[in-house]
């Protein structure tokens, strides 16, 4: 069996995070300037499965890991889905430019890339839908109750309008989007934040449902603006979405500062993206203002920033 290499991009959520877990729509786009790559090579002198994670400095044999470990779980899920009794000895080398615990799709990229890599190595030609289902099963292990938006946008690598348990609607953008992503440098575990929002929802369903309904409307309006390329409208809606997330306690002073800095430097709009309480702020900017916005967000306290172009 020859070596096989597969990759998957990062992503950002432009509208609807958290509300999407409760059945409201959300919009996400792939970030193709960051990605995770997994190379699978046959192991001829060993009967084991060897995992090398270049970024995390991990050097492991799968046989020595607990069944609960994400690598064991991912391989077990892939094996079951492909109806295999065992996997051949192999080495998986994982490398990534997607920041971890920052809301940019690192765990979804892992789920998609490992499914692509192992199925491809073994000669399976999975349809995108089949691959997405396996990646979703792996995501459930990492996230608890994921909506499925992350693995779907990463798997299809296209802008999507998404509702839980429905096939994605592929958005045709009226104009390309220039995004500036500012990493707060504060790690946040989406799984924990989602559990906390569930508690808030149990305690005060009227308030949280009101925010979700508002976010749902914002997302539907944003879909139209994205399709016709109304960039100022999209920006305004991003700010409104940010305000709703803030009301639910998902923002931080630094995230608000980054949003404000982006607006003052000329962004159309900005909001926290993903789970919140850390991670990234995404700003939509006129292309000629991208460097000014990036600089302003760094000065406002971002640990790092990048520009990402979303083509039509
Ligand atoms: O993985 P993150 O941090 O980008 O967040 C995913 C978005 C949530 O709506 C918070 C969770 C989900 O499963 O949709």
Boltz pocket constraint, residues with backbone or C-beta under 6 A from the ligand:
constraints:
  - pocket:
      binder: B
      contacts: [[A, 13], [A, 16], [A, 17], [A, 18], [A, 19], [A, 20], [A, 21], [A, 102], [A, 103], [A, 104], [A, 105], [A, 143], [A, 145], [A, 146], [A, 147], [A, 148], [A, 149], [A, 150], [A, 188], [A, 190], [A, 194], [A, 273], [A, 274], [A, 275], [A, 276]]
      max_distance: 6.0
